[in-house]
Amino acid sequence: MKILILAAGRSSRFKGAGSKVLVNFWGSRVIDILIDKAQKAGQVYLMVNDEIDAQVQHANKIVQDMAKYGTGAALQHYFAQHLDDDVLVIPGDLPLIDNSAIEKICSAAGDIVVGVMQMPEGAERYGRVMLDDKSNVKEIIEYQFHEAKTMFANTGVMLIRKSAQYLIPQLQVNSANETYLTDIVKLANESGLNVGIARLAHDCALGFNDIEELNYLLQLAQTKWRVQALKSGAIFYDIESVYLSHDTKIEAGAVIEPNCVFSPCVHIKSNANIKAFSVLSDCVVDGVVGPFAHIKSGEIDNTAHVGAFVEVSKSHIQTGAKIKHLADIGNAEIGSKSNIGAGVVLCNYDGKNKHDTKIGNNVMVGANSSLVAPIEIGDNAFLAAGGVYTQNVQAQEFAIARTKQENRVKREK
């Protein structure tokens, strides 16, 4: 099955900078969340304008002829280039759509299947779904042509099977100088085709046109993701204070303390304890993190401990290693049971390139030490506190890299 995401709109009502599909939604752009979800269900195509084309890399893109407006014009442009089997159309502003909603609409019967939801309270801009006396969909009328609300609103999600695709060229430009895909429903009924319906929940089908609607979706997302997280079997001390991303994975047995933030690509394993006020992204954690830790990327193994005010990026902290206080760890491999003292900095950036640090097993790095990468520290080595280390240290060696202390008599003023 092909999935076509419509992202060529002008976002004229969205007062943020640029297109609404590029807005940040809890750490990921809206369009990236949609692409990630859709790729699990089929081959994804993206209908874009010039702005989106330049800013989205990982998708099959089709640049819409922006002289022709509307969702119908987008589909006509798509089918002019592609002869397809079933095509699922998804608007580009549905960050909450999930795989269960996609499966529901794709499994429904009909030459065309329309995704609908209960008309949201106060929603003026959703298309009106007109039903006949047997609750079949007769047609969809856009809100500007039908002021009265109906029971169901059009979500914009529509499955167009191959048997109905001959109707796409028949869509006409309307009085608003746009071509609407929703007009295909009336054409299908007039042609004797079967129009099916799939009822979707608000928490997967709501879109947004302005900042106020976006803010509502941001809060709705957290409610949805928190409910999913509670079902995982993890222990949350105060889940209302924890902020998640669309792809956060937390295993049963993990303990999550208050006021933590999980950015995209975080996997919390069963032995993990994420202490209060920690921020994590792009990492796999099976040890203890925090409080007040920042894991930008990397792996924290079982029984490893990354403590208060420690920042970790692109590093692997192995089993039993401890970095308990005030350290900056980047581009590093920290061996099992090593102990990194307070105030340690791995100096991985030379102003142009980043370099790696490799610290072996059972290593002791004293407080307030700076290790200038690239550098390797062998197993069971001991680095004295307060040094600046620029050379490799072999296994079992004791290293000191500081000037000798010298005490002198104070001069009297």
C-alpha positions in Angstrom: 0.0 0.0 0.0 1.1 3.6 -0.7 0.7 6.3 1.8 0.5 9.9 0.6 1.1 12.7 3.2 -0.2 16.0 2.1 2.3 18.7 3.2 2.1 21.3 0.4 -0.4 23.7 2.1 0.4 27.3 2.6 -0.2 27.3 6.4 -1.9 30.7 6.0 -3.6 30.6 9.4 -0.5 29.3 11.3 1.3 32.3 12.7 4.5 30.4 13.6 7.6 30.7 11.5 7.2 28.8 8.3 5.0 25.8 7.6 3.1 24.2 10.4 4.3 20.7 9.4 7.8 21.7 10.3 6.9 22.9 13.8 8.6 21.1 16.8 6.2 18.7 18.5 7.8 17.5 21.8 11.2 17.2 20.2 10.3 16.0 16.7 8.9 17.9 13.8 5.3 17.1 13.0 6.2 15.9 9.5 8.9 13.6 10.8 6.5 12.0 13.3 4.0 11.3 10.5 6.7 9.8 8.2 7.9 7.6 11.0 4.3 6.3 11.7 3.5 5.9 8.0 6.7 4.0 7.1 5.5 1.2 9.4 2.4 0.7 7.3 3.6 1.1 3.7 5.6 3.0 1.1 5.5 6.7 1.9 5.2 9.6 -0.5 5.2 13.3 0.5 3.4 16.0 -1.4 5.4 19.2 -0.7 5.9 22.8 -1.7 9.3 24.3 -2.3 9.9 25.2 1.4 9.2 21.6 2.6 11.1 20.1 -0.2 14.3 21.8 1.0 13.9 20.7 4.6 12.8 17.1 4.4 15.3 14.5 3.3 14.1 11.0 4.1 11.0 10.5 1.9 9.8 10.1 -1.6 8.8 13.7 -2.4 6.6 15.2 -5.1 6.6 19.0 -5.5 3.0 20.2 -6.1 2.2 22.7 -8.8 1.4 25.6 -6.5 -0.6 27.3 -9.2 -3.3 24.8 -8.4 -4.8 24.8 -4.9 -6.4 22.2 -2.8 -6.2 18.6 -1.8 -7.9 17.4 -4.9 -5.2 19.2 -7.0 -2.6 17.5 -5.0 -4.1 14.0 -5.8 -4.4 14.9 -9.4 -0.7 15.8 -9.5 0.2 12.6 -7.7 -1.8 10.3 -10.0 -0.4 12.0 -13.0 3.0 10.5 -12.0 2.0 7.3 -10.3 -0.3 4.4 -11.2 -1.0 2.8 -7.8 -2.9 0.2 -5.9 -4.6 1.4 -2.7 -3.5 4.8 -1.6 -4.0 6.1 2.0 -4.1 9.9 2.1 -3.1 11.6 5.4 -3.0 15.3 6.1 0.4 16.6 7.2 -0.9 18.2 10.4 -1.9 15.0 12.3 0.9 14.4 14.8 -1.2 12.1 17.0 -2.2 9.6 14.4 -1.1 6.1 15.3 -0.7 2.7 13.8 -4.0 1.4 15.2 -5.9 4.2 13.4 -4.1 3.5 10.2 -4.9 -0.2 10.5 -8.6 0.6 11.3 -9.1 2.7 8.2 -7.2 0.3 5.9 -9.2 -2.7 7.1 -12.6 -1.1 6.5 -14.7 -2.1 3.5 -15.3 0.3 0.6 -13.9 1.6 -2.7 -13.3 4.7 -0.7 -13.0 4.8 3.1 -13.5 8.1 4.9 -11.9 8.6 8.3 -14.3 10.6 10.5 -14.5 11.6 14.1 -17.2 13.0 16.4 -17.5 16.7 15.7 -15.1 18.5 18.2 -16.6 21.1 20.3 -16.0 24.6 18.9 -14.4 23.2 15.8 -15.5 25.5 12.9 -13.1 24.5 10.2 -13.7 20.7 9.9 -15.5 19.4 6.8 -19.1 18.3 7.5 -19.8 14.6 6.9 -23.4 14.3 5.5 -25.1 11.0 6.2 -28.2 9.4 4.6 -31.0 7.8 6.6 -28.9 4.5 6.7 -25.9 6.3 8.2 -24.0 6.0 4.9 -21.8 8.9 3.8 -23.5 10.9 1.1 -21.0 13.6 0.7 -18.5 15.8 2.5 -19.1 19.6 2.4 -16.3 21.9 3.5 -17.2 24.2 6.5 -17.2 27.4 4.4 -20.1 26.0 2.3 -22.1 24.5 5.1 -22.2 26.5 8.4 -24.3 24.0 10.5 -22.3 21.3 12.2 -22.9 17.7 11.7 -22.5 14.6 13.9 -19.2 13.7 12.3 -16.3 15.7 11.1 -14.0 14.8 8.3 -10.4 14.1 9.5 -8.9 14.3 6.1 -7.7 10.7 6.3 -9.0 8.8 3.3 -8.3 5.5 1.7 -8.7 5.5 -2.1 -8.7 2.0 -3.5 -7.6 1.4 -7.1 -11.3 0.8 -8.1 -12.1 4.5 -7.3 -9.0 6.2 -8.6 -10.5 6.9 -12.0 -12.6 9.6 -10.3 -9.6 11.7 -9.4 -9.4 13.5 -12.8 -13.1 14.3 -12.5 -12.6 16.6 -9.5 -13.4 20.2 -10.4 -12.2 23.6 -9.3 -14.9 25.2 -7.1 -15.9 28.8 -6.4 -13.1 29.2 -3.9 -10.6 28.4 -6.8 -9.6 25.2 -5.1 -10.0 21.5 -6.0 -11.2 19.4 -3.0 -10.5 15.7 -2.6 -13.6 15.5 -0.5 -15.8 15.9 -3.6 -14.8 12.4 -4.6 -17.3 11.0 -2.1 -20.3 12.5 -3.9 -18.8 11.3 -7.3 -18.3 7.8 -5.9 -21.9 7.6 -4.7 -23.2 8.9 -8.1 -21.0 6.2 -9.8 -22.4 3.4 -7.7 -19.2 2.8 -5.7 -19.2 1.8 -2.1 -18.1 4.5 0.4 -17.0 3.1 3.7 -16.5 4.9 7.0 -13.9 4.5 9.8 -14.6 6.3 13.1 -11.4 7.6 14.7 -10.9 9.0 18.2 -10.0 12.7 18.7 -6.6 11.7 20.3 -5.4 10.4 16.9 -7.4 12.4 14.4 -7.3 16.1 15.4 -5.2 18.5 13.3 -4.2 22.1 13.9 -4.4 25.3 11.9 -3.1 27.9 14.4 -0.9 28.2 17.6 -3.9 27.8 19.9 -4.8 24.5 18.3 -1.2 23.3 18.3 -0.9 24.0 22.1 -4.1 22.0 22.7 -2.6 19.1 20.7 0.7 19.3 22.6 -1.2 18.8 25.9 -3.4 16.1 24.4 -0.3 14.2 23.2 1.1 14.1 26.8 -2.2 12.7 28.1 -2.2 10.0 25.4 1.4 9.0 25.8 1.2 9.0 29.6 -1.7 6.5 29.5 0.3 4.3 27.1 3.4 4.6 29.4 1.4 3.5 32.5 0.3 0.4 30.7 4.0 -0.6 30.2 4.4 -1.7 33.8 6.9 1.0 34.7 6.6 2.8 38.0 6.0 6.6 37.9 6.2 8.6 41.1 4.3 11.5 39.5 3.5 10.9 35.8 1.8 14.2 35.4 5.2 15.9 35.8 6.9 13.7 33.3 7.1 14.7 29.6 7.3 12.0 26.9 7.9 11.8 23.2 5.9 10.0 20.5 8.4 7.1 20.5 9.5 6.9 24.1 9.8 3.2 25.2 9.8 2.4 28.9 9.9 -1.3 30.0 8.2 -2.9 33.0 10.1 -2.5 36.2 11.8 0.8 35.4 11.3 3.6 38.0 10.7 7.2 36.8 10.9 10.0 39.3 9.2 13.4 39.0 10.0 16.2 36.5 11.9 14.2 33.9 11.8 15.0 30.2 12.2 12.3 27.5 13.1 13.6 24.1 12.9 11.4 21.0 14.6 8.0 20.6 14.7 7.1 24.3 14.5 3.5 25.5 14.4 2.9 29.2 15.0 -0.7 30.2 13.7 -2.7 33.1 16.5 -2.1 35.6 16.7 1.7 35.1 16.0 4.4 37.7 15.6 7.8 36.2 15.9 10.3 39.1 14.2 13.6 39.3 14.8 16.6 36.9 16.7 14.5 34.3 16.6 15.2 30.6 17.2 12.3 28.2 17.3 12.0 24.4 18.6 9.4 21.9 19.8 6.9 24.5 19.3 3.4 25.9 19.4 3.3 29.7 19.4 0.3 32.0 21.2 1.9 35.0 20.7 4.9 37.3 20.5 8.4 35.8 20.2 11.7 37.8 19.0 13.6 39.6 19.6 16.6 37.3 21.4 14.6 34.6 21.5 15.3 30.9 21.9 12.4 28.6 22.1 13.8 25.1 22.9 10.4 23.4 24.5 7.1 24.3 24.1 3.9 26.3 24.0 3.5 30.1 24.3 -0.2 31.1 22.9 -2.1 34.0 24.1 -0.9 37.5 26.0 2.0 35.9 25.3 5.4 37.6 25.3 8.8 36.0 24.6 11.2 38.8 23.8 14.9 39.5 24.8 17.5 37.0 26.5 15.1 34.6 26.2 15.5 30.8 26.7 12.5 28.6 26.8 12.6 24.8 27.7 9.9 22.3 29.1 7.7 25.0 28.8 4.2 26.3 28.9 3.8 30.1 29.4 0.1 30.9 28.1 -2.1 33.7 28.9 -0.8 37.2 30.7 2.4 36.1 30.0 5.5 38.2 30.1 9.1 37.2 28.4 10.6 40.3 28.9 14.3 40.1 29.5 17.3 37.9 31.2 15.8 34.8 31.1 16.3 31.1 31.5 13.1 29.2 31.5 13.1 25.4 32.5 10.7 22.6 33.7 8.2 25.2 33.8 4.5 26.2 33.8 4.1 29.9 34.7 0.6 31.0 32.9 -1.5 33.7 33.3 -0.5 37.3 35.4 2.5 36.5 34.9 5.6 38.7 35.0 9.1 37.2 35.4 11.7 39.9 33.6 15.0 40.4 34.5 17.8 37.9 36.0 15.5 35.3 35.9 16.9 31.7 36.6 14.9 28.6 38.0 17.5 26.3 36.8 16.0 23.0 36.6 19.0 20.8 39.7 20.7 19.3 37.8 23.6 17.7 37.3 21.7 14.4 36.8 18.0 15.1 35.7 15.8 17.9 37.8 12.9 19.2 37.3 9.8 21.2 38.3 8.8 24.7 38.5 5.2 25.8 38.7 4.4 29.5 39.2 0.7 30.4 37.7 -1.3 33.3 38.2 -0.5 37.0 39.9 2.8 36.2 39.9 5.6 38.8 39.9 9.1 37.4 40.4 11.7 40.2 38.3 14.8 40.7 38.8 17.9 38.6 40.8 16.1 35.9 40.7 17.0 32.2 41.4 14.3 29.6 42.4 15.7 26.2 41.1 13.4 23.5 42.1 11.4 21.6 43.3 9.4 24.6 43.2 5.8 26.0 43.3 4.8 29.6 44.1 1.1 30.3 42.4 -1.2 32.7 43.0 -0.7 36.5 44.8 2.6 35.9 44.7 5.4 38.4 44.7 9.1 37.4 45.4 11.5 40.2 43.1 14.4 40.9 43.5 17.8 39.3 45.6 16.8 36.3 45.4 17.6 32.6 46.1 14.3 30.8 47.2 14.5 27.2 49.0 11.1 26.9 47.7 7.5 27.0 48.0 5.7 30.3 48.7 2.0 30.2 47.0 -0.7 32.3 47.9 -0.7 36.0 49.8 2.6 35.8 49.4 5.5 38.2 49.5 8.9 36.5 50.0 12.4 37.8 49.7 15.4 35.5 50.0 18.5 37.7 52.8 20.7 38.9 54.3 20.0 42.3 52.8 21.9 45.2 55.1 24.6 46.6 54.3 26.4 49.8 55.9 29.9 50.4 55.8 32.5 53.1 53.1 35.0 52.6 54.3 38.6 52.0 53.1 41.1 54.6 51.1 44.0 53.2 
